[in-house]
Amino acid sequence: MFDTAAPNFDAPIIGGAKLVAIDLATNKIRRTYTFTKDVVLDTTYLNDVRVDL
């Protein structure tokens, strides 16, 4: 799950944007990745994730 932390497409809440890895077999959170304020700017809207295994 990707939480943009940008309610109503407004500026993101500082420290709120995160990527949450959920184990679909157990429906439990496996890990949460947060993003710093130098990555998520006021003009940023995070909406795509790419995973390279």
C-alpha positions as CSV (number, residue, x, y, z in Angstrom):
1,M,0.0,0.0,0.0
2,F,1.2,3.5,-0.8
3,D,0.2,6.4,1.4
4,T,0.9,9.7,-0.4
5,A,0.1,11.7,2.7
6,A,-1.5,14.3,0.5
7,P,-5.2,14.7,1.5
8,N,-7.3,16.0,-1.4
9,F,-4.2,16.1,-3.6
10,D,-2.9,19.0,-1.4
11,A,0.7,19.4,-0.2
12,P,1.9,16.3,1.5
13,I,1.9,16.1,5.3
14,I,5.6,16.2,6.4
15,G,6.8,12.7,7.4
16,G,3.5,11.1,6.3
17,A,4.3,9.6,3.0
18,K,5.0,5.9,3.3
19,L,5.1,2.5,1.5
20,V,3.7,-0.3,3.5
21,A,4.5,-4.0,2.6
22,I,1.7,-6.2,3.5
23,D,1.9,-10.0,3.6
24,L,-1.2,-11.1,1.8
25,A,-1.2,-14.6,3.2
26,T,-1.4,-13.3,6.8
27,N,-2.8,-9.8,6.2
28,K,-0.1,-8.3,8.4
29,I,2.2,-5.4,7.9
30,R,5.7,-6.8,7.1
31,R,7.6,-3.4,6.8
32,T,7.0,0.3,6.5
33,Y,9.2,2.5,4.4
34,T,9.1,6.2,5.1
35,F,10.3,9.1,2.9
36,T,12.2,12.2,4.1
37,K,11.2,15.8,3.4
38,D,13.9,16.2,0.9
39,V,12.3,13.4,-1.2
40,V,8.6,14.4,-0.7
41,L,8.4,18.1,-1.6
42,D,5.4,20.4,-1.4
43,T,4.9,20.0,-5.1
44,T,5.4,16.2,-5.0
45,Y,2.6,13.7,-5.5
46,L,3.9,10.2,-5.2
47,N,1.8,7.7,-7.1
48,D,4.0,5.1,-8.7
49,V,6.2,2.4,-7.3
50,R,8.7,0.1,-9.1
51,V,10.2,-2.9,-7.5
52,D,13.3,-4.5,-8.8
53,L,13.9,-7.9,-7.3
